[in-house]
Amino acid sequence: MLKQVTAILLLGVSSPAISLAADNGAIRSITLSSGGLAQVSRSADVNSDGVIRIEVPLDQVDDILKSLMVNGSAGSVAGMSLAGPRPLQETFKGLPFTPEALSSVPSLLTSMQGARVSVTSGGKTVEGNILGIETRKSDDKAAAYLLTVIDRDGAVETLALGEDASVRLEDAELRAKIAKAAAAIAHGKNDRTRAIDIKVNGVNDNSAVGLTYVVPSPIWKTAYKVVIDEKNKARLQAWTVLENASGEDWKGVKVTLTSAEPVTLKQGLHQLYWRERQEVPVNTASNNVPDPDSGDLSNRQRLASSTAAPAPAGAMRPAAKRIAGAPAYEADELARPAEPMQVAAGNPTTATESDISATFELPGTYDLANGDTLSVPIMDADVEADMVDMYRAGSVYRNPIAAVMLKNSTGVSMPAGILTLYDGKTGYIGDSQLSALPKDDTRLASFATDRKVTISEQQTPTEEIASLKVADGVMNATVKYRQTTTYTVSGALDGERTVIIEHPIRDGWSFSSSEGFGKTATHQRLKADVPAGTEKVLTAVDEQLQSNSYALVDTDPDMLLRWSASTHDKALTDKLANLADARKRQVAIQNELASLDSEIEKTVNEQERIRRNLGAVPDNSDMKKRYLKALADSEDQIAAMNERRDTVQQESDRRDDHVTDIIRTF
């Protein structure tokens, strides 16, 4: 199984992003996408060992591993190898010293404690096993290092290490390790590339094999030039601007541009990842008694898996064979023969339209040094163009923006880009941004402020009842809310203008206007021709129906009267008016009842205060007599108010019943 998985991975992962050495083989063609990626197709030679070697930039190895496709003769990919992401660190993992230890003799000798050496310094030589290095410092002198060794006879010797210190390692294996470390450091100082070896079986020596891969690339740009010559006509030129950031020169490379914006992902495939594991602490308790074993549940899994037939060893090989047996690479493989669209006689660029993108195959081949920029035309055609003034509702400026309405009649979708406009008579008139323009679609390209035209706007909100329905004592009222926006355009004194106003779309609202002229994702458009020196009023109406339910027994009398005045049903009008009068009387008696309750509560609270004061004054005192009289008066008041409340309550109940009887008639 491991062998099968490896074979598949090798097919999907190896080859240079944009190679650095001439031995990598020539680039045949490059396809640049708007997604910031380049599909590179090149040929590479297979050496006598059946290996394709490619040197690639280190920062593009991940993309090579992700996207490499190998197309050759009837052969197969046997494997791939390259240096790891951290060769320097991996080299020193197996050495008894660190890279820093090689920076000086004292640090090297310190790291090799116990090794047998021969050291000479200041004309004195000592031989033996290193015991250690002592550092001695003084106030006015640099630090001195004293080496201590033990010789074969057991004698301990010391040697002061000066600037002329020379060391010889007696252990040949240790000498080899130091040489290996020095070479690794030298290579690590300039570790910017990786050599990838692809082993290919079944291919003759010196055969050419095609390689295709996808790597990051600068986004290609589009610059438009539009010359407005006559009414409703303009000359449009589209130029592409692209860069060679491949790391190598292009020589005779076929270049194709595509406006596709695919999903682009990256992953650190050429990195080391370690699975995190839970650390189990060491238990030092002396009374650790394990729990009884409950059995190994995985035995059931093993038993179940043993009854299933094992997958055949070659189950995954057919896919590999199909890929390895793909047709051989040909020079015109990426030509993609399709129905060419001749945009203009003077523009040999071939443009083709697909479901999600447009492709522009540049004519001929190009030589471009690494880091240089290329600009060539990709479209030259006559298109429909209307000069208009564009105003967006809510703008803080009263002047509209002059714009040109372009219709893409080229037959192919055009990518987004910056746009420079020229008048055929006066020359440069402004810049604009052009969003992606599908074929047969239109775009407004705004380029200057038209100071000769002013636009004001006014909003008038209204509401009216659209329908009233009563069921089970509940009024279902539908209200139509309307907001009317008027745009007053004061035209230029010296000429006619075509004005387009963008009116915001309100979610959940309907829109209507006699001047309607299409819409965008966020705005409705209104259009009108404004003769010189005149005013034009454009009207936009937004409407929304809102339904609400009201219990008639609680509805405000004024609302009932409004409903009564708005309906065209005379019977309903009379019932609503009658109910409004009854509700008005009901509310009045309810308010009177609430006022009586408030007065009674206030008198009872005052009576409680008098009772508390009675207990605090001496008997037979004048103050007590006053409190007793006040208490008697409050009792009389409470009795009178309770009597009045009973009468009002009866009237309130009668009026409640009257309202209920009216509601039953609906």
C-alpha positions in Angstrom: 0.0 0.0 0.0 2.8 2.4 0.8 4.3 1.8 -2.6 1.0 2.6 -4.3 0.4 5.8 -2.4 3.9 7.0 -3.2 3.5 6.4 -6.9 0.4 8.5 -7.0 1.9 11.3 -5.0 4.9 11.4 -7.3 2.7 11.9 -10.3 1.0 14.9 -8.7 3.9 16.7 -7.1 7.2 17.3 -8.7 8.8 19.8 -11.0 10.2 23.3 -11.1 8.1 26.3 -10.6 10.0 28.5 -12.8 13.4 27.0 -13.3 16.7 28.7 -12.9 19.3 26.7 -15.0 19.5 26.2 -18.7 19.7 22.4 -18.1 16.0 22.5 -17.0 14.9 22.7 -20.6 13.3 25.4 -22.6 10.0 27.0 -21.7 7.6 26.4 -24.6 4.5 28.3 -23.5 3.1 30.2 -20.5 -0.6 30.8 -19.7 -1.2 33.7 -17.3 -4.5 33.8 -15.4 -6.2 36.7 -13.6 -6.0 34.5 -10.5 -2.3 35.3 -10.2 -1.0 32.0 -11.4 1.1 30.9 -14.4 0.8 27.6 -16.1 4.2 26.8 -17.4 4.9 24.2 -20.1 8.4 23.2 -20.9 10.5 20.3 -22.3 13.1 18.5 -20.2 15.7 15.9 -21.1 16.1 12.5 -19.5 19.7 11.7 -18.7 21.4 8.3 -19.0 20.2 7.3 -15.6 16.6 7.9 -16.5 16.4 11.0 -14.3 15.0 14.4 -15.1 16.7 17.0 -12.9 15.1 20.4 -12.4 16.4 23.2 -10.2 13.6 25.4 -8.8 13.3 28.4 -6.5 12.9 27.3 -2.9 9.8 29.4 -2.4 8.0 27.7 -5.3 8.7 24.1 -4.3 5.3 23.7 -2.6 3.5 24.7 -5.8 5.7 22.3 -7.8 4.8 19.5 -5.5 1.2 20.4 -5.8 0.7 20.8 -9.5 3.4 19.0 -11.6 2.2 17.0 -14.5 4.6 14.8 -16.6 3.8 14.0 -20.2 6.2 11.8 -22.1 6.4 8.7 -24.1 5.0 5.3 -22.9 7.0 5.5 -19.7 6.1 5.9 -16.0 7.3 7.9 -13.1 9.1 5.8 -10.6 9.8 8.3 -8.0 11.1 11.7 -7.0 13.6 13.1 -4.5 14.8 16.4 -3.3 16.6 17.9 -0.3 14.5 18.6 2.7 13.3 22.0 3.8 16.0 22.4 6.6 19.2 20.6 5.5 21.4 22.5 7.8 19.4 21.7 10.9 19.1 18.1 9.9 22.8 17.8 9.3 23.7 19.1 12.8 21.2 16.8 14.5 23.7 13.9 14.0 26.9 15.9 14.9 28.4 16.3 18.4 28.6 20.1 18.1 26.5 23.1 17.0 27.1 25.5 14.1 28.2 28.1 16.6 30.9 25.8 17.9 32.8 26.1 14.6 33.2 29.9 14.9 36.4 29.7 17.0 39.1 27.2 18.2 38.1 27.6 21.9 34.4 26.9 21.3 35.2 24.0 19.0 37.5 22.4 21.6 35.0 23.0 24.3 32.3 21.1 22.3 34.6 18.1 21.7 35.5 17.4 25.4 37.2 14.0 25.6 38.3 13.9 22.0 42.0 13.2 21.3 43.8 16.2 19.7 47.2 17.7 19.0 47.3 21.5 19.7 50.1 23.9 19.0 50.2 27.5 20.2 53.1 29.9 21.0 55.6 27.3 19.9 54.3 24.7 22.4 52.5 21.5 21.4 50.4 19.3 23.7 48.7 16.0 22.8 46.0 14.1 24.6 42.3 14.0 25.4 40.6 17.3 26.0 39.6 17.8 29.6 38.3 21.3 29.2 38.8 25.0 28.4 39.3 27.6 31.1 38.5 31.2 30.4 40.6 33.8 32.2 39.7 37.5 32.1 41.6 40.5 33.3 40.6 44.2 33.5 42.9 45.5 30.8 43.4 42.5 28.6 41.2 40.4 26.4 40.0 37.0 27.7 42.6 34.2 27.6 41.8 30.6 27.0 43.7 27.8 28.8 43.4 24.2 27.3 43.8 21.2 29.6 44.6 17.7 28.2 45.6 14.4 29.6 48.2 12.4 27.6 48.6 8.7 27.2 50.7 8.4 30.3 48.1 10.2 32.4 50.0 13.4 32.7 47.8 16.6 32.7 49.2 19.4 30.6 47.9 23.0 29.9 48.3 25.3 26.9 47.4 28.9 26.5 45.6 29.3 23.2 46.8 32.3 21.3 45.9 33.7 17.9 48.3 31.2 16.3 46.6 28.1 17.8 46.6 25.1 15.5 44.5 22.0 16.2 44.7 18.5 14.7 42.1 15.9 15.4 43.4 12.5 15.8 40.0 10.8 15.1 39.5 10.5 11.4 35.7 10.0 11.8 35.5 13.3 13.8 37.5 15.1 11.1 35.0 13.9 8.5 32.1 15.2 10.6 33.6 18.6 10.8 34.2 18.7 7.1 30.6 17.7 6.5 29.4 20.4 8.9 31.5 23.1 7.1 30.1 22.1 3.8 26.5 22.2 5.1 27.1 25.7 6.5 28.5 26.9 3.2 25.5 25.5 1.3 23.0 26.9 3.9 24.3 30.5 3.4 22.9 30.4 -0.1 20.0 28.0 0.3 17.6 29.5 -2.2 16.9 26.6 -4.6 16.1 22.9 -4.7 17.2 20.3 -7.2 14.4 17.9 -7.9 15.2 14.5 -9.4 12.4 12.7 -11.2 13.1 9.0 -12.0 11.3 8.0 -15.2 11.1 4.3 -16.3 10.6 3.2 -19.9 12.1 6.3 -21.5 15.1 6.3 -23.8 18.1 8.3 -22.9 18.2 11.9 -24.0 14.4 11.7 -24.8 12.5 15.0 -24.3 9.7 14.9 -21.8 7.0 17.6 -21.4 6.5 19.2 -18.0 3.5 21.3 -17.0 3.1 23.0 -13.6 1.3 26.0 -12.0 3.2 28.6 -9.9 2.5 32.1 -8.6 2.9 34.9 -11.1 2.2 38.7 -11.1 -1.4 39.5 -12.1 -1.5 40.6 -15.7 -3.2 44.0 -16.1 -5.3 45.6 -18.8 -5.1 49.2 -20.0 -7.8 50.5 -22.3 -7.6 53.4 -24.7 -10.9 54.8 -26.0 -11.1 57.4 -28.7 -14.6 58.9 -29.1 -14.9 60.0 -32.7 -18.5 60.5 -33.5 -21.9 60.0 -31.9 -22.6 56.5 -30.7 -19.2 55.3 -31.9 -15.8 54.9 -30.3 -12.5 53.1 -31.0 -11.5 50.8 -28.2 -8.0 49.4 -27.7 -7.1 47.0 -24.9 -3.4 46.6 -24.0 -2.1 44.0 -21.6 0.8 44.7 -19.2 2.6 41.6 -17.9 5.9 40.8 -16.2 8.4 38.0 -16.3 9.0 37.1 -12.7 9.9 33.5 -13.4 13.5 33.6 -12.4 14.8 33.0 -16.0 14.7 34.6 -19.3 12.0 33.8 -21.9 13.2 32.9 -25.3 10.6 32.2 -28.0 7.9 31.6 -25.5 4.2 31.4 -26.5 2.2 33.6 -24.2 -1.6 33.2 -23.6 -3.7 35.3 -21.2 -6.9 34.1 -19.6 -9.4 36.2 -17.5 -10.4 33.2 -15.4 -10.3 33.7 -11.7 -10.1 30.1 -10.3 -10.0 29.1 -6.7 -6.3 29.2 -5.8 -4.9 27.4 -2.7 -1.5 26.8 -1.3 -0.1 24.4 1.3 3.3 23.9 2.9 4.0 20.5 1.3 7.7 20.9 1.6 7.6 21.4 5.4 8.0 19.2 8.4 4.9 18.6 10.6 4.8 16.6 13.8 1.7 15.1 15.3 1.1 16.5 18.8 0.9 13.8 21.5 -0.3 14.0 25.0 2.4 13.8 27.6 1.8 11.3 30.3 3.4 12.2 33.6 5.6 9.7 35.4 3.8 8.4 38.5 6.1 8.2 41.5 3.5 7.1 44.0 4.4 3.9 45.8 0.8 2.6 46.1 -0.1 2.7 42.5 -2.4 -0.3 42.0 -3.8 -0.6 38.4 -7.4 -1.2 37.8 -8.5 -4.6 36.6 -8.3 -5.1 32.8 -11.7 -4.8 31.1 -10.6 -6.5 27.9 -9.3 -5.3 24.5 -12.2 -4.0 22.4 -9.9 -3.7 19.4 -9.9 -7.5 19.1 -13.4 -7.2 17.7 -12.2 -4.7 15.1 -9.3 -7.0 14.1 -11.7 -9.9 13.9 -14.0 -8.0 11.6 -11.2 -6.7 9.4 -9.7 -10.1 9.0 -12.9 -11.4 7.4 -12.8 -8.7 4.7 -10.8 -9.4 1.5 -7.6 -7.4 1.4 -7.3 -4.8 -1.3 -5.1 -6.0 -4.2 -1.6 -4.6 -4.3 -2.1 -3.1 -7.7 -5.5 -1.7 -7.1 -4.3 1.9 -7.6 -2.0 1.4 -10.5 -4.3 1.8 -13.5 -4.6 5.5 -12.8 -0.8 5.9 -12.7 -0.5 3.9 -16.0 -3.1 6.1 -17.7 -1.2 9.3 -16.7 2.2 7.8 -17.6 0.8 6.7 -20.9 -0.4 10.1 -22.0 0.5 11.4 -25.5 4.0 12.7 -25.9 4.6 16.4 -25.5 4.4 18.4 -28.8 5.5 21.9 -29.5 2.1 23.1 -30.4 0.3 21.3 -27.5 -1.0 24.5 -26.0 -2.1 26.1 -29.2 -5.6 24.9 -28.4 -7.0 25.1 -32.0 -10.4 26.9 -31.8 -12.5 29.1 -34.0 -10.4 32.3 -34.1 -12.2 35.6 -33.7 -10.8 38.3 -35.9 -11.5 41.3 -33.8 -9.9 43.8 -36.2 -7.8 43.4 -39.3 -4.9 45.1 -37.6 -5.0 43.0 -34.5 -3.7 39.4 -34.9 -4.4 38.4 -31.3 -6.8 35.4 -31.2 -9.6 35.9 -28.6 -11.8 33.0 -27.6 -14.8 32.9 -25.2 -15.6 30.1 -22.8 -18.2 29.6 -20.1 -16.4 31.5 -17.4 -13.5 33.3 -19.0 -12.0 34.8 -22.1 -8.6 33.8 -23.5 -6.3 36.0 -25.5 -3.6 34.1 -27.4 -0.8 36.6 -28.2 0.6 36.4 -31.7 4.0 34.9 -32.3 6.5 34.3 -29.6 8.3 36.6 -27.2 11.8 37.1 -25.8 11.6 38.8 -22.4 14.4 39.0 -19.8 13.7 38.0 -16.3 12.3 41.0 -14.4 11.3 42.9 -17.5 7.8 44.1 -18.5 5.9 43.5 -21.8 2.9 45.4 -23.1 1.1 44.4 -26.3 -2.4 45.0 -27.6 -5.0 42.3 -27.2 -8.1 44.0 -28.7 -8.7 46.7 -31.3 -12.3 47.2 -32.3 -15.1 49.7 -32.9 -17.7 49.6 -30.2 -21.0 51.4 -29.4 -20.5 54.4 -27.1 -22.9 57.0 -25.6 -21.8 60.1 -23.7 -24.0 60.6 -20.6 -24.0 62.3 -17.3 -24.3 60.0 -14.3 -25.7 61.0 -10.9 -26.0 58.7 -7.9 -28.8 59.5 -5.3 -27.5 60.8 -2.0 -24.3 62.3 -3.4 -22.9 65.3 -1.6 -22.2 66.9 -5.0 -24.9 68.5 -7.1 -23.0 68.1 -10.3 -23.2 64.8 -12.2 -20.2 62.8 -13.5 -19.6 62.7 -17.2 -19.3 59.1 -18.4 -19.3 57.0 -21.5 -21.7 54.1 -21.8 -19.7 51.4 -23.6 -21.4 48.3 -25.2 -19.1 45.3 -25.7 -19.7 44.4 -29.3 -16.3 42.8 -29.7 -17.7 39.3 -29.3 -15.5 38.4 -26.4 -15.6 39.3 -22.7 -13.1 41.9 -21.7 -11.2 41.9 -18.4 -11.3 44.7 -15.8 -8.7 47.5 -16.2 -7.9 51.1 -16.1 -9.2 53.2 -19.0 -8.0 56.4 -20.6 -10.4 58.4 -22.7 -9.6 60.7 -25.6 -11.9 63.0 -27.6 -11.2 62.8 -31.3 -11.0 66.6 -31.5 -9.8 67.9 -28.2 -7.6 64.9 -27.0 -7.4 63.6 -23.4 -10.6 64.0 -21.4 -10.1 61.8 -18.4 -9.4 58.4 -16.8 -11.8 55.7 -15.5 -11.9 52.2 -14.1 -13.6 49.5 -16.2 -14.9 46.5 -14.4 -15.0 43.1 -16.2 -17.2 43.5 -19.3 -19.0 40.4 -20.6 -19.7 40.3 -24.3 -22.8 42.2 -25.4 -23.0 43.8 -21.9 -22.6 47.6 -21.1 -20.6 49.5 -18.6 -20.6 53.2 -17.5 -17.0 54.6 -17.4 -17.0 57.8 -15.5 -14.2 60.2 -16.2 -14.9 63.9 -15.2 -17.3 66.2 -13.3 -19.8 68.0 -15.5 -20.0 71.5 -13.9 -22.5 72.7 -16.4 -25.3 70.5 -15.0 -26.8 70.5 -11.5 -29.2 68.0 -10.0 -31.3 68.3 -6.8 -33.4 65.6 -5.2 -36.4 65.7 -2.8 -38.1 62.8 -1.0 -41.8 62.9 0.0 -43.1 60.0 2.1 -46.8 59.2 2.2 -49.0 56.3 3.5 -52.5 55.1 2.7 -54.7 52.2 3.8 -54.9 49.7 1.0 -57.4 47.3 2.6 -59.3 46.6 5.8 -60.7 43.2 6.8 -62.3 42.3 10.1 -62.4 38.7 11.5 -63.2 37.6 15.0 -62.9 41.1 16.4 -59.5 41.7 14.8 -58.9 44.3 12.2 -56.4 43.2 9.5 -55.1 46.5 8.0 -52.9 46.7 5.0 -51.1 50.0 4.6 -49.3 51.1 1.5 -46.2 53.2 2.3 -44.9 55.3 -0.6 -41.8 57.3 -0.9 -41.7 59.6 -4.0 -38.3 60.9 -5.0 -38.1 63.7 -7.5 -34.8 64.6 -9.3 -34.7 68.0 -10.8 -32.0 68.3 -13.6 -30.9 71.8 -14.6 -29.4 71.2 -18.1 -26.3 72.8 -19.6 -26.8 76.1 -21.4 -24.6 75.1 -24.3 -25.8 71.7 -25.3 -28.1 68.7 -24.8 -27.3 66.1 -22.1 -28.3 62.5 -21.6 -28.6 62.0 -17.8 -28.7 58.7 -16.0 -29.7 58.7 -12.3 -28.9 55.8 -10.1 -31.6 55.4 -7.5 -30.9 53.0 -4.5 -32.8 49.7 -4.4 -34.7 49.3 -1.1 -35.1 45.7 0.0 -38.7 44.6 0.2 -40.0 47.7 -1.8 -41.3 47.8 -5.3 -40.0 50.4 -7.7 -41.7 52.3 -10.6 -40.7 55.2 -12.8 -41.7 56.3 -16.3 -38.0 57.1 -16.8 -36.8 53.6 -15.8 -33.7 52.4 -17.6 -32.4 49.1 -16.2 -30.7 48.6 -12.9 -27.5 47.4 -11.2 -27.1 45.1 -8.3 -27.6 48.1 -5.9 -29.4 50.8 -7.9 -32.3 51.4 -10.3 -31.5 53.6 -13.2 -33.5 56.5 -14.6 -32.7 58.1 -18.0 -33.7 61.3 -19.7 -32.6 63.6 -22.4 -32.3 67.2 -21.2 -32.2 69.9 -24.0 -29.9 72.8 -23.6 -31.0 75.4 -21.1 -34.0 73.4 -19.8 -35.1 71.6 -16.6 -36.2 68.1 -16.5 -37.9 66.3 -13.5 -37.5 62.6 -13.1 -39.6 60.7 -10.6 -38.9 57.5 -8.8 -41.6 55.8 -6.6 -40.8 53.2 -4.0 -43.8 51.4 -2.4 -44.2 48.7 0.2 -47.3 47.0 1.7 -47.3 46.3 5.4 -50.0 44.3 7.1 -50.8 44.6 10.8 -53.5 43.2 13.1 -55.3 45.2 15.7 -57.8 44.0 18.4 -60.8 46.2 17.8 -61.6 46.2 21.5 -58.3 48.0 22.2 -58.0 50.1 19.1 -57.5 53.9 19.6 -60.7 55.8 18.5 -58.7 58.2 16.3 -57.3 55.2 14.3 -60.8 53.9 13.9 -61.9 57.2 12.5 -58.9 57.2 10.0 -59.9 53.7 8.9 -63.5 54.9 8.5 -62.5 57.8 6.3 -60.2 55.6 4.1 -62.6 52.7 3.2 -65.0 52.8 0.3 -67.4 50.3 1.9 -70.2 52.5 3.4 -71.4 49.7 5.8 -67.9 49.3 7.1 -67.5 53.1 7.3 -70.7 53.4 9.4 -69.7 50.6 11.7 -66.2 52.0 12.2 -67.6 55.5 12.9 -70.1 54.0 15.4 -67.3 51.9 17.1 -65.1 55.0 17.2 -67.8 56.9 19.1 -68.4 54.0 21.5 -64.7 53.5 22.1 -64.3 57.3 22.8 -67.1 57.1 25.4 -65.6 53.8 26.8 -62.1 55.4 27.1 -63.6 58.4 28.9 -65.4 56.4 31.5 -62.3 54.2 32.0 -60.3 57.3 32.6 -62.8 58.6 35.1 -62.8 55.2 36.9 -59.0 55.2 37.0 -59.1 58.8 38.4 -61.5 57.7 41.2 -59.3 54.7 42.1 -56.3 57.1 42.3 -58.2 59.5 44.7 -59.4 56.6 46.9 -55.9 55.2 47.2 -54.6 58.7 48.0 -57.3 59.1 50.8 -56.6 55.7 52.2 -52.9 56.5 52.4 -53.7 59.7 54.2 -56.0 57.9 56.6 -53.1 55.5 57.5 -50.9 58.5 58.2 -53.6 59.9 60.6 -53.9 56.6 62.4 -50.1 56.4 63.0 -50.1 60.0 64.3 -53.0 59.2 66.7 -50.9 56.7 68.5 -48.1 59.2 69.0 -50.0 62.1 70.7 -51.3 62.3 74.4 -54.8 61.4 75.2 -57.3 64.3 75.7 -54.9 66.7 73.9 -56.1 69.2 71.3 -53.9 67.5 68.7 -55.6 64.1 69.3 -59.0 65.7 68.9 -57.9 67.2 65.5 -56.7 63.8 64.3 -59.9 62.1 65.4 -62.0 64.7 63.4 -59.7 64.3 60.4 -60.0 60.5 60.6 -63.8 60.8 60.7 -63.8 63.1 57.7 -61.6 60.7 55.7 -64.0 57.9 56.4 -66.9 59.9 55.1 -64.8 60.8 51.9 -63.9 57.2 51.3 -67.5 56.1 51.7 -68.7 58.8 49.2 -66.0 58.0 46.7 -66.7 54.2 46.9 -70.4 55.0 46.2 -69.5 57.2 43.3 -67.1 54.5 42.0 -69.8 51.8 42.1 -71.9 54.1 39.9 -69.1 54.7 37.4 -68.2 51.0 37.3 -71.7 50.2 36.3 -71.6 52.7 33.6 -68.1 51.4 32.5 -69.5 47.9 32.3 -72.4 49.1 30.2 -70.2 50.9 27.8 -67.9 47.8 27.6 -70.9 45.7 26.7 -71.9 48.3 24.1 -68.5 48.1 22.4 -68.6 44.3 22.4 -72.1 44.4 20.8 -70.9 46.7 18.0 -67.8 44.5 17.3 -70.1 41.5 17.0 -71.9 43.2 14.1 -68.7 43.3 11.9 
